[in-house]
Amino acid sequence: MNLIETKPETEVSHSNAAAPVLPISVIVPVRNEARNLPRCLESLAGVGEVYVIDSQSTDGTVEIAKSHGAKVVQFHYAGGWPKKRQWAMDTLPLACDWSLLLDADEVLTPELIEEIRHAIQNPAMSGYSIRLQMYFLGRVLRHCDASFWKLSLFRKGRGRFECRLKEQDASMADIEIHEHVVVDGPTAELQNALIHHNVDSLSRYILKHNEYSNWEARVLLQPEGSANSEKVSADLFGTQAQRRRWLKRNLYRMPGSPVLLFLYRYVVRLGFLDGVPGLIYCAFQAVQMFHSKAKIYELKYKLKTEPKTGRN
């Protein structure tokens, strides 16, 4: 169960709260994001409300959030489901009819804000996917297969994260990793991209992806069609999320798949055109796959040996 503080630490204080430019509720999950958060919150000036969901940061994250008029709520993760974003969607008294999930290293552009403002006026739509324009070590990655879409804008109460693994713990991060939002109703894609500053410290990137590989190993070890199976199905000819999921499940079974992934991203998808940042990104993606495969092997070994140990 999650131990929570249900009251915000501070009330919102937008100077233009009476007439927001963008009437949406923004949820920003954070943990020690003092470096990224100012840039993110500055791009949100004029939105209906901003909730910053903090995990006991030890830097200046909370103070920065308050200084930008955000509502700060502490989230204490004790394992299981829901995790951070879904808990916020279930718990917070969101005031607006539309919700936007944003990470601290993401930034709305004026063009995207204007597009969202028009998009949410369409009564036929329940959600929108937004493309991420990735910056890695100060460079835009135009290749490397680094173009992602996230369904992160949806009507309040219409979107919910799929749960791919119920038996989770703090070693797998307190936030949804490669789980997608499933929306009840029609969805579409926005044309303007969301700026995503993927990394500002390789040390932190490595630590974060170590938690991700803990989670991924557990998910991929599950048999397909298990009780915790995906709501977003794996399909080679489906959406980007379905296609990536199909490729990942099948690629993991192949010998030497981390090397194949590197060659695919760096050579086939022209990652070498992104210079040194492209090389580092492609190599790190391959290394993370290797870590996940090694942890799958470790989990299988434990499953074989623990019963024997218990009989001794």
Secondary structure, 3 states (H helix, E strand, C coil): CCEECCCCCCCCCCCCCCCCCEEEEEEEEECCCCCCHHHHHHCCCCEEEEEEEECCCCCCHHHHHHHCCCEEEEEECCCCCCCHHHHHHHHCCCCCCEEEECCCCEECCHHHHHHHHHHCCCCCCCEEEEEEEEEECCEECCCCCCCEEEEEEEECCCEEECCCCCCCCHHHCCCCCCCCEEECCCEEECCCCEEEEEECCHHHHHHHHHHHHHHHHHHHHCCCCCCCCCCCCCCCCCCHHHHHHHHHHHHCCCCCHHHHHHHHHHHHCCHHHHHHHHHHHHHHHHHHHHHHHHHHHHHHHHHHHHHHHHHC
